[in-house]
Amino acid sequence: MRYLKRLRARADERGMTTSEYAVGTVGACTVGGAIYSIATSDWFNDFLKNVFEKGVELLPFM
């Protein structure tokens, strides 16, 4: 009897997993697009270049 109750409860939520995956996919694509637009900007490229140049200056064997 308990098994049937659990089975019925699960059957009511079958469609939720598909919508959750869809929302997760859209969210991941949005975050990926934002990261891509930041990473391809001139500001970010200059920032990375400066970080690596300063990092090389801090190395003791250079």
N, CA, C, O and CB atoms as a CASP TS submission, in Angstrom:
PFRMAT TS
TARGET T0000
AUTHOR 0000-0000-0000
METHOD Language model
MODEL 1
PARENT N/A
ATOM      1  N   MET     1       0.817  -1.199   0.000  1.00  0.00           N
ATOM      2  CA  MET     1       0.000   0.000   0.000  1.00  0.00           C
ATOM      3  C   MET     1       0.867   1.273   0.000  1.00  0.00           C
ATOM      4  O   MET     1       0.600   2.225  -0.733  1.00  0.00           O
ATOM      5  CB  MET     1      -0.933  -0.007   1.211  1.00  0.00           C
ATOM      6  N   ARG     2       1.893   1.258   0.828  1.00  0.00           N
ATOM      7  CA  ARG     2       2.792   2.419   0.878  1.00  0.00           C
ATOM      8  C   ARG     2       3.449   2.664  -0.481  1.00  0.00           C
ATOM      9  O   ARG     2       3.615   3.805  -0.912  1.00  0.00           O
ATOM     10  CB  ARG     2       3.874   2.214   1.956  1.00  0.00           C
ATOM     11  N   TYR     3       3.808   1.592  -1.130  1.00  0.00           N
ATOM     12  CA  TYR     3       4.473   1.690  -2.421  1.00  0.00           C
ATOM     13  C   TYR     3       3.589   2.419  -3.436  1.00  0.00           C
ATOM     14  O   TYR     3       4.081   3.243  -4.206  1.00  0.00           O
ATOM     15  CB  TYR     3       4.838   0.294  -2.939  1.00  0.00           C
ATOM     16  N   LEU     4       2.293   2.121  -3.440  1.00  0.00           N
ATOM     17  CA  LEU     4       1.380   2.759  -4.378  1.00  0.00           C
ATOM     18  C   LEU     4       1.246   4.255  -4.104  1.00  0.00           C
ATOM     19  O   LEU     4       1.141   5.049  -5.038  1.00  0.00           O
ATOM     20  CB  LEU     4       0.015   2.095  -4.313  1.00  0.00           C
ATOM     21  N   LYS     5       1.250   4.642  -2.826  1.00  0.00           N
ATOM     22  CA  LYS     5       1.167   6.071  -2.498  1.00  0.00           C
ATOM     23  C   LYS     5       2.394   6.807  -3.009  1.00  0.00           C
ATOM     24  O   LYS     5       2.276   7.891  -3.580  1.00  0.00           O
ATOM     25  CB  LYS     5       1.024   6.276  -0.978  1.00  0.00           C
ATOM     26  N   ARG     6       3.568   6.228  -2.809  1.00  0.00           N
ATOM     27  CA  ARG     6       4.799   6.861  -3.288  1.00  0.00           C
ATOM     28  C   ARG     6       4.813   6.933  -4.814  1.00  0.00           C
ATOM     29  O   ARG     6       5.254   7.928  -5.388  1.00  0.00           O
ATOM     30  CB  ARG     6       6.034   6.091  -2.781  1.00  0.00           C
ATOM     31  N   LEU     7       4.336   5.890  -5.459  1.00  0.00           N
ATOM     32  CA  LEU     7       4.302   5.869  -6.913  1.00  0.00           C
ATOM     33  C   LEU     7       3.361   6.950  -7.453  1.00  0.00           C
ATOM     34  O   LEU     7       3.691   7.619  -8.432  1.00  0.00           O
ATOM     35  CB  LEU     7       3.870   4.487  -7.413  1.00  0.00           C
ATOM     36  N   ARG     8       2.215   7.125  -6.839  1.00  0.00           N
ATOM     37  CA  ARG     8       1.280   8.161  -7.262  1.00  0.00           C
ATOM     38  C   ARG     8       1.856   9.553  -7.029  1.00  0.00           C
ATOM     39  O   ARG     8       1.684  10.443  -7.862  1.00  0.00           O
ATOM     40  CB  ARG     8      -0.047   8.011  -6.522  1.00  0.00           C
ATOM     41  N   ALA     9       2.530   9.745  -5.916  1.00  0.00           N
ATOM     42  CA  ALA     9       3.117  11.055  -5.622  1.00  0.00           C
ATOM     43  C   ALA     9       4.176  11.408  -6.658  1.00  0.00           C
ATOM     44  O   ALA     9       4.261  12.559  -7.087  1.00  0.00           O
ATOM     45  CB  ALA     9       3.729  11.073  -4.208  1.00  0.00           C
ATOM     46  N   ARG    10       4.968  10.452  -7.057  1.00  0.00           N
ATOM     47  CA  ARG    10       5.992  10.697  -8.074  1.00  0.00           C
ATOM     48  C   ARG    10       5.375  10.951  -9.445  1.00  0.00           C
ATOM     49  O   ARG    10       5.895  11.764 -10.210  1.00  0.00           O
ATOM     50  CB  ARG    10       6.953   9.515  -8.150  1.00  0.00           C
ATOM     51  N   ALA    11       4.303  10.286  -9.761  1.00  0.00           N
ATOM     52  CA  ALA    11       3.670  10.426 -11.068  1.00  0.00           C
ATOM     53  C   ALA    11       3.146  11.844 -11.271  1.00  0.00           C
ATOM     54  O   ALA    11       3.095  12.321 -12.405  1.00  0.00           O
ATOM     55  CB  ALA    11       2.530   9.414 -11.219  1.00  0.00           C
ATOM     56  N   ASP    12       2.754  12.528 -10.194  1.00  0.00           N
ATOM     57  CA  ASP    12       2.232  13.879 -10.314  1.00  0.00           C
ATOM     58  C   ASP    12       3.322  14.879 -10.675  1.00  0.00           C
ATOM     59  O   ASP    12       3.004  15.950 -11.192  1.00  0.00           O
ATOM     60  CB  ASP    12       1.560  14.292  -9.023  1.00  0.00           C
ATOM     61  N   GLU    13       4.585  14.579 -10.427  1.00  0.00           N
ATOM     62  CA  GLU    13       5.673  15.520 -10.651  1.00  0.00           C
ATOM     63  C   GLU    13       6.560  15.138 -11.839  1.00  0.00           C
ATOM     64  O   GLU    13       7.691  15.614 -11.939  1.00  0.00           O
ATOM     65  CB  GLU    13       6.513  15.625  -9.407  1.00  0.00           C
ATOM     66  N   ARG    14       6.076  14.311 -12.713  1.00  0.00           N
ATOM     67  CA  ARG    14       6.906  13.850 -13.823  1.00  0.00           C
ATOM     68  C   ARG    14       7.346  14.975 -14.742  1.00  0.00           C
ATOM     69  O   ARG    14       8.491  14.970 -15.193  1.00  0.00           O
ATOM     70  CB  ARG    14       6.166  12.820 -14.619  1.00  0.00           C
ATOM     71  N   GLY    15       6.485  15.939 -15.040  1.00  0.00           N
ATOM     72  CA  GLY    15       6.811  17.004 -15.968  1.00  0.00           C
ATOM     73  C   GLY    15       7.742  18.061 -15.390  1.00  0.00           C
ATOM     74  O   GLY    15       8.301  18.864 -16.138  1.00  0.00           O
ATOM     75  N   MET    16       7.915  18.073 -14.103  1.00  0.00           N
ATOM     76  CA  MET    16       8.742  19.115 -13.500  1.00  0.00           C
ATOM     77  C   MET    16      10.209  18.986 -13.883  1.00  0.00           C
ATOM     78  O   MET    16      10.881  20.003 -14.050  1.00  0.00           O
ATOM     79  CB  MET    16       8.606  19.077 -11.997  1.00  0.00           C
ATOM     80  N   THR    17      10.715  17.799 -14.024  1.00  0.00           N
ATOM     81  CA  THR    17      12.136  17.660 -14.318  1.00  0.00           C
ATOM     82  C   THR    17      12.486  18.260 -15.679  1.00  0.00           C
ATOM     83  O   THR    17      13.561  18.840 -15.834  1.00  0.00           O
ATOM     84  CB  THR    17      12.541  16.190 -14.274  1.00  0.00           C
ATOM     85  N   THR    18      11.622  18.134 -16.640  1.00  0.00           N
ATOM     86  CA  THR    18      11.883  18.700 -17.957  1.00  0.00           C
ATOM     87  C   THR    18      11.941  20.220 -17.890  1.00  0.00           C
ATOM     88  O   THR    18      12.828  20.832 -18.484  1.00  0.00           O
ATOM     89  CB  THR    18      10.811  18.254 -18.953  1.00  0.00           C
ATOM     90  N   SER    19      11.020  20.826 -17.184  1.00  0.00           N
ATOM     91  CA  SER    19      11.026  22.288 -17.077  1.00  0.00           C
ATOM     92  C   SER    19      12.219  22.773 -16.252  1.00  0.00           C
ATOM     93  O   SER    19      12.775  23.834 -16.537  1.00  0.00           O
ATOM     94  CB  SER    19       9.712  22.786 -16.447  1.00  0.00           C
ATOM     95  N   GLU    20      12.612  22.014 -15.244  1.00  0.00           N
ATOM     96  CA  GLU    20      13.781  22.396 -14.454  1.00  0.00           C
ATOM     97  C   GLU    20      15.041  22.352 -15.303  1.00  0.00           C
ATOM     98  O   GLU    20      15.889  23.239 -15.199  1.00  0.00           O
ATOM     99  CB  GLU    20      13.933  21.478 -13.236  1.00  0.00           C
ATOM    100  N   TYR    21      15.174  21.337 -16.137  1.00  0.00           N
ATOM    101  CA  TYR    21      16.319  21.276 -17.046  1.00  0.00           C
ATOM    102  C   TYR    21      16.303  22.445 -18.034  1.00  0.00           C
ATOM    103  O   TYR    21      17.350  23.012 -18.345  1.00  0.00           O
ATOM    104  CB  TYR    21      16.325  19.943 -17.807  1.00  0.00           C
ATOM    105  N   ALA    22      15.137  22.795 -18.516  1.00  0.00           N
ATOM    106  CA  ALA    22      15.033  23.907 -19.472  1.00  0.00           C
ATOM    107  C   ALA    22      15.448  25.223 -18.817  1.00  0.00           C
ATOM    108  O   ALA    22      16.193  26.003 -19.409  1.00  0.00           O
ATOM    109  CB  ALA    22      13.593  24.019 -20.021  1.00  0.00           C
ATOM    110  N   VAL    23      14.970  25.469 -17.605  1.00  0.00           N
ATOM    111  CA  VAL    23      15.336  26.703 -16.907  1.00  0.00           C
ATOM    112  C   VAL    23      16.825  26.705 -16.593  1.00  0.00           C
ATOM    113  O   VAL    23      17.482  27.738 -16.723  1.00  0.00           O
ATOM    114  CB  VAL    23      14.515  26.864 -15.609  1.00  0.00           C
ATOM    115  N   GLY    24      17.363  25.571 -16.186  1.00  0.00           N
ATOM    116  CA  GLY    24      18.795  25.471 -15.913  1.00  0.00           C
ATOM    117  C   GLY    24      19.635  25.704 -17.154  1.00  0.00           C
ATOM    118  O   GLY    24      20.685  26.343 -17.082  1.00  0.00           O
ATOM    119  N   THR    25      19.190  25.197 -18.279  1.00  0.00           N
ATOM    120  CA  THR    25      19.919  25.379 -19.533  1.00  0.00           C
ATOM    121  C   THR    25      19.911  26.844 -19.958  1.00  0.00           C
ATOM    122  O   THR    25      20.937  27.376 -20.380  1.00  0.00           O
ATOM    123  CB  THR    25      19.313  24.504 -20.638  1.00  0.00           C
ATOM    124  N   VAL    26      18.766  27.487 -19.850  1.00  0.00           N
ATOM    125  CA  VAL    26      18.676  28.903 -20.211  1.00  0.00           C
ATOM    126  C   VAL    26      19.556  29.734 -19.274  1.00  0.00           C
ATOM    127  O   VAL    26      20.241  30.655 -19.719  1.00  0.00           O
ATOM    128  CB  VAL    26      17.201  29.393 -20.152  1.00  0.00           C
ATOM    129  N   GLY    27      19.538  29.412 -17.990  1.00  0.00           N
ATOM    130  CA  GLY    27      20.385  30.135 -17.037  1.00  0.00           C
ATOM    131  C   GLY    27      21.860  29.949 -17.323  1.00  0.00           C
ATOM    132  O   GLY    27      22.632  30.906 -17.260  1.00  0.00           O
ATOM    133  N   ALA    28      22.260  28.729 -17.636  1.00  0.00           N
ATOM    134  CA  ALA    28      23.668  28.468 -17.952  1.00  0.00           C
ATOM    135  C   ALA    28      24.103  29.190 -19.225  1.00  0.00           C
ATOM    136  O   ALA    28      25.216  29.711 -19.296  1.00  0.00           O
ATOM    137  CB  ALA    28      23.906  26.966 -18.103  1.00  0.00           C
ATOM    138  N   CYS    29      23.238  29.219 -20.216  1.00  0.00           N
ATOM    139  CA  CYS    29      23.569  29.939 -21.458  1.00  0.00           C
ATOM    140  C   CYS    29      23.676  31.439 -21.210  1.00  0.00           C
ATOM    141  O   CYS    29      24.525  32.101 -21.806  1.00  0.00           O
ATOM    142  CB  CYS    29      22.511  29.662 -22.542  1.00  0.00           C
ATOM    143  N   THR    30      22.839  31.980 -20.351  1.00  0.00           N
ATOM    144  CA  THR    30      22.893  33.404 -20.026  1.00  0.00           C
ATOM    145  C   THR    30      24.192  33.747 -19.321  1.00  0.00           C
ATOM    146  O   THR    30      24.850  34.727 -19.670  1.00  0.00           O
ATOM    147  CB  THR    30      21.701  33.804 -19.155  1.00  0.00           C
ATOM    148  N   VAL    31      24.567  32.947 -18.333  1.00  0.00           N
ATOM    149  CA  VAL    31      25.823  33.183 -17.617  1.00  0.00           C
ATOM    150  C   VAL    31      27.004  33.024 -18.569  1.00  0.00           C
ATOM    151  O   VAL    31      27.941  33.820 -18.527  1.00  0.00           O
ATOM    152  CB  VAL    31      25.962  32.213 -16.416  1.00  0.00           C
ATOM    153  N   GLY    32      26.970  32.020 -19.414  1.00  0.00           N
ATOM    154  CA  GLY    32      28.040  31.822 -20.389  1.00  0.00           C
ATOM    155  C   GLY    32      28.162  32.984 -21.352  1.00  0.00           C
ATOM    156  O   GLY    32      29.273  33.395 -21.687  1.00  0.00           O
ATOM    157  N   GLY    33      27.045  33.519 -21.800  1.00  0.00           N
ATOM    158  CA  GLY    33      27.077  34.676 -22.688  1.00  0.00           C
ATOM    159  C   GLY    33      27.646  35.911 -22.005  1.00  0.00           C
ATOM    160  O   GLY    33      28.392  36.677 -22.614  1.00  0.00           O
ATOM    161  N   ALA    34      27.291  36.101 -20.740  1.00  0.00           N
ATOM    162  CA  ALA    34      27.828  37.250 -20.002  1.00  0.00           C
ATOM    163  C   ALA    34      29.335  37.109 -19.804  1.00  0.00           C
ATOM    164  O   ALA    34      30.076  38.080 -19.956  1.00  0.00           O
ATOM    165  CB  ALA    34      27.126  37.394 -18.638  1.00  0.00           C
ATOM    166  N   ILE    35      29.784  35.914 -19.467  1.00  0.00           N
ATOM    167  CA  ILE    35      31.223  35.687 -19.294  1.00  0.00           C
ATOM    168  C   ILE    35      31.962  35.884 -20.615  1.00  0.00           C
ATOM    169  O   ILE    35      33.047  36.463 -20.641  1.00  0.00           O
ATOM    170  CB  ILE    35      31.486  34.269 -18.744  1.00  0.00           C
ATOM    171  N   TYR    36      31.383  35.410 -21.695  1.00  0.00           N
ATOM    172  CA  TYR    36      32.012  35.578 -23.009  1.00  0.00           C
ATOM    173  C   TYR    36      32.135  37.053 -23.380  1.00  0.00           C
ATOM    174  O   TYR    36      33.178  37.489 -23.866  1.00  0.00           O
ATOM    175  CB  TYR    36      31.209  34.835 -24.084  1.00  0.00           C
ATOM    176  N   SER    37      31.077  37.813 -23.152  1.00  0.00           N
ATOM    177  CA  SER    37      31.128  39.231 -23.516  1.00  0.00           C
ATOM    178  C   SER    37      32.138  39.991 -22.661  1.00  0.00           C
ATOM    179  O   SER    37      32.784  40.919 -23.148  1.00  0.00           O
ATOM    180  CB  SER    37      29.742  39.866 -23.373  1.00  0.00           C
ATOM    181  N   ILE    38      32.281  39.611 -21.400  1.00  0.00           N
ATOM    182  CA  ILE    38      33.287  40.249 -20.544  1.00  0.00           C
ATOM    183  C   ILE    38      34.684  39.827 -20.978  1.00  0.00           C
ATOM    184  O   ILE    38      35.587  40.660 -21.055  1.00  0.00           O
ATOM    185  CB  ILE    38      33.055  39.888 -19.056  1.00  0.00           C
ATOM    186  N   ALA    39      34.868  38.540 -21.263  1.00  0.00           N
ATOM    187  CA  ALA    39      36.198  38.031 -21.607  1.00  0.00           C
ATOM    188  C   ALA    39      36.704  38.551 -22.947  1.00  0.00           C
ATOM    189  O   ALA    39      37.913  38.591 -23.171  1.00  0.00           O
ATOM    190  CB  ALA    39      36.179  36.524 -21.630  1.00  0.00           C
ATOM    191  N   THR    40      35.818  38.944 -23.827  1.00  0.00           N
ATOM    192  CA  THR    40      36.253  39.445 -25.134  1.00  0.00           C
ATOM    193  C   THR    40      36.353  40.967 -25.167  1.00  0.00           C
ATOM    194  O   THR    40      36.666  41.543 -26.209  1.00  0.00           O
ATOM    195  CB  THR    40      35.296  38.975 -26.214  1.00  0.00           C
ATOM    196  N   SER    41      36.093  41.619 -24.042  1.00  0.00           N
ATOM    197  CA  SER    41      36.167  43.085 -24.015  1.00  0.00           C
ATOM    198  C   SER    41      37.626  43.538 -23.908  1.00  0.00           C
ATOM    199  O   SER    41      38.481  42.807 -23.408  1.00  0.00           O
ATOM    200  CB  SER    41      35.336  43.654 -22.832  1.00  0.00           C
ATOM    201  N   ASP    42      37.890  44.740 -24.379  1.00  0.00           N
ATOM    202  CA  ASP    42      39.241  45.303 -24.318  1.00  0.00           C
ATOM    203  C   ASP    42      39.686  45.509 -22.876  1.00  0.00           C
ATOM    204  O   ASP    42      40.849  45.286 -22.542  1.00  0.00           O
ATOM    205  CB  ASP    42      39.302  46.631 -25.078  1.00  0.00           C
ATOM    206  N   TRP    43      38.758  45.933 -22.025  1.00  0.00           N
ATOM    207  CA  TRP    43      39.091  46.159 -20.622  1.00  0.00           C
ATOM    208  C   TRP    43      39.640  44.892 -19.975  1.00  0.00           C
ATOM    209  O   TRP    43      40.654  44.942 -19.279  1.00  0.00           O
ATOM    210  CB  TRP    43      37.862  46.650 -19.858  1.00  0.00           C
ATOM    211  N   PHE    44      38.982  43.763 -20.195  1.00  0.00           N
ATOM    212  CA  PHE    44      39.405  42.504 -19.574  1.00  0.00           C
ATOM    213  C   PHE    44      40.741  42.035 -20.137  1.00  0.00           C
ATOM    214  O   PHE    44      41.579  41.523 -19.395  1.00  0.00           O
ATOM    215  CB  PHE    44      38.339  41.419 -19.782  1.00  0.00           C
ATOM    216  N   ASN    45      40.946  42.204 -21.428  1.00  0.00           N
ATOM    217  CA  ASN    45      42.223  41.810 -22.025  1.00  0.00           C
ATOM    218  C   ASN    45      43.369  42.645 -21.462  1.00  0.00           C
ATOM    219  O   ASN    45      44.436  42.107 -21.168  1.00  0.00           O
ATOM    220  CB  ASN    45      42.167  41.951 -23.552  1.00  0.00           C
ATOM    221  N   ASP    46      43.159  43.958 -21.307  1.00  0.00           N
ATOM    222  CA  ASP    46      44.177  44.812 -20.702  1.00  0.00           C
ATOM    223  C   ASP    46      44.429  44.423 -19.247  1.00  0.00           C
ATOM    224  O   ASP    46      45.573  44.420 -18.791  1.00  0.00           O
ATOM    225  CB  ASP    46      43.757  46.281 -20.788  1.00  0.00           C
ATOM    226  N   PHE    47      43.373  44.100 -18.529  1.00  0.00           N
ATOM    227  CA  PHE    47      43.493  43.676 -17.134  1.00  0.00           C
ATOM    228  C   PHE    47      44.343  42.411 -17.017  1.00  0.00           C
ATOM    229  O   PHE    47      45.252  42.345 -16.189  1.00  0.00           O
ATOM    230  CB  PHE    47      42.102  43.435 -16.526  1.00  0.00           C
ATOM    231  N   LEU    48      44.049  41.416 -17.840  1.00  0.00           N
ATOM    232  CA  LEU    48      44.817  40.166 -17.804  1.00  0.00           C
ATOM    233  C   LEU    48      46.284  40.396 -18.171  1.00  0.00           C
ATOM    234  O   LEU    48      47.183  39.825 -17.555  1.00  0.00           O
ATOM    235  CB  LEU    48      44.198  39.136 -18.755  1.00  0.00           C
ATOM    236  N   LYS    49      46.511  41.225 -19.167  1.00  0.00           N
ATOM    237  CA  LYS    49      47.879  41.523 -19.572  1.00  0.00           C
ATOM    238  C   LYS    49      48.654  42.170 -18.430  1.00  0.00           C
ATOM    239  O   LYS    49      49.803  41.809 -18.177  1.00  0.00           O
ATOM    240  CB  LYS    49      47.886  42.434 -20.801  1.00  0.00           C
ATOM    241  N   ASN    50      48.036  43.118 -17.745  1.00  0.00           N
ATOM    242  CA  ASN    50      48.685  43.772 -16.613  1.00  0.00           C
ATOM    243  C   ASN    50      48.938  42.814 -15.455  1.00  0.00           C
ATOM    244  O   ASN    50      49.983  42.883 -14.808  1.00  0.00           O
ATOM    245  CB  ASN    50      47.843  44.932 -16.138  1.00  0.00           C
ATOM    246  N   VAL    51      47.995  41.928 -15.192  1.00  0.00           N
ATOM    247  CA  VAL    51      48.169  40.959 -14.103  1.00  0.00           C
ATOM    248  C   VAL    51      49.358  40.053 -14.388  1.00  0.00           C
ATOM    249  O   VAL    51      50.173  39.801 -13.500  1.00  0.00           O
ATOM    250  CB  VAL    51      46.889  40.115 -13.910  1.00  0.00           C
ATOM    251  N   PHE    52      49.461  39.564 -15.611  1.00  0.00           N
ATOM    252  CA  PHE    52      50.587  38.680 -15.942  1.00  0.00           C
ATOM    253  C   PHE    52      51.920  39.432 -15.950  1.00  0.00           C
ATOM    254  O   PHE    52      52.940  38.887 -15.529  1.00  0.00           O
ATOM    255  CB  PHE    52      50.357  38.022 -17.306  1.00  0.00           C
ATOM    256  N   GLU    53      51.917  40.667 -16.420  1.00  0.00           N
ATOM    257  CA  GLU    53      53.167  41.445 -16.403  1.00  0.00           C
ATOM    258  C   GLU    53      53.630  41.705 -14.973  1.00  0.00           C
ATOM    259  O   GLU    53      54.818  41.582 -14.678  1.00  0.00           O
ATOM    260  CB  GLU    53      52.981  42.782 -17.146  1.00  0.00           C
ATOM    261  N   LYS    54      52.712  42.060 -14.089  1.00  0.00           N
ATOM    262  CA  LYS    54      53.071  42.295 -12.683  1.00  0.00           C
ATOM    263  C   LYS    54      53.472  40.990 -12.007  1.00  0.00           C
ATOM    264  O   LYS    54      54.371  40.983 -11.167  1.00  0.00           O
ATOM    265  CB  LYS    54      51.897  42.947 -11.921  1.00  0.00           C
ATOM    266  N   GLY    55      52.830  39.905 -12.354  1.00  0.00           N
ATOM    267  CA  GLY    55      53.158  38.604 -11.770  1.00  0.00           C
ATOM    268  C   GLY    55      54.566  38.165 -12.134  1.00  0.00           C
ATOM    269  O   GLY    55      55.276  37.615 -11.293  1.00  0.00           O
ATOM    270  N   VAL    56      54.980  38.397 -13.369  1.00  0.00           N
ATOM    271  CA  VAL    56      56.332  38.032 -13.814  1.00  0.00           C
ATOM    272  C   VAL    56      57.360  38.882 -13.065  1.00  0.00           C
ATOM    273  O   VAL    56      58.435  38.389 -12.723  1.00  0.00           O
ATOM    274  CB  VAL    56      56.483  38.223 -15.361  1.00  0.00           C
ATOM    275  N   GLU    57      57.045  40.137 -12.809  1.00  0.00           N
ATOM    276  CA  GLU    57      57.977  41.004 -12.067  1.00  0.00           C
ATOM    277  C   GLU    57      58.174  40.521 -10.634  1.00  0.00           C
ATOM    278  O   GLU    57      59.226  40.767 -10.045  1.00  0.00           O
ATOM    279  CB  GLU    57      57.467  42.450 -12.059  1.00  0.00           C
ATOM    280  N   LEU    58      57.191  39.842 -10.067  1.00  0.00           N
ATOM    281  CA  LEU    58      57.282  39.382  -8.680  1.00  0.00           C
ATOM    282  C   LEU    58      58.070  38.065  -8.525  1.00  0.00           C
ATOM    283  O   LEU    58      58.436  37.692  -7.411  1.00  0.00           O
ATOM    284  CB  LEU    58      55.886  39.204  -8.118  1.00  0.00           C
ATOM    285  N   LEU    59      58.324  37.376  -9.623  1.00  0.00           N
ATOM    286  CA  LEU    59      59.043  36.114  -9.541  1.00  0.00           C
ATOM    287  C   LEU    59      60.489  36.359  -9.122  1.00  0.00           C
ATOM    288  O   LEU    59      61.139  37.267  -9.640  1.00  0.00           O
ATOM    289  CB  LEU    59      58.989  35.372 -10.887  1.00  0.00           C
ATOM    290  N   PRO    60      60.993  35.561  -8.195  1.00  0.00           N
ATOM    291  CA  PRO    60      62.344  35.816  -7.674  1.00  0.00           C
ATOM    292  C   PRO    60      63.453  35.419  -8.643  1.00  0.00           C
ATOM    293  O   PRO    60      64.564  35.936  -8.527  1.00  0.00           O
ATOM    294  CB  PRO    60      62.536  35.076  -6.377  1.00  0.00           C
ATOM    295  N   PHE    61      63.205  34.548  -9.566  1.00  0.00           N
ATOM    296  CA  PHE    61      64.275  34.060 -10.457  1.00  0.00           C
ATOM    297  C   PHE    61      64.318  34.790 -11.773  1.00  0.00           C
ATOM    298  O   PHE    61      65.032  34.348 -12.674  1.00  0.00           O
ATOM    299  CB  PHE    61      64.106  32.589 -10.719  1.00  0.00           C
ATOM    300  N   MET    62      63.612  35.860 -11.940  1.00  0.00           N
ATOM    301  CA  MET    62      63.628  36.614 -13.192  1.00  0.00           C
ATOM    302  C   MET    62      64.497  37.829 -13.057  1.00  0.00           C
ATOM    303  O   MET    62      64.639  38.595 -14.010  1.00  0.00           O
ATOM    304  CB  MET    62      62.222  37.022 -13.606  1.00  0.00           C
TER
END
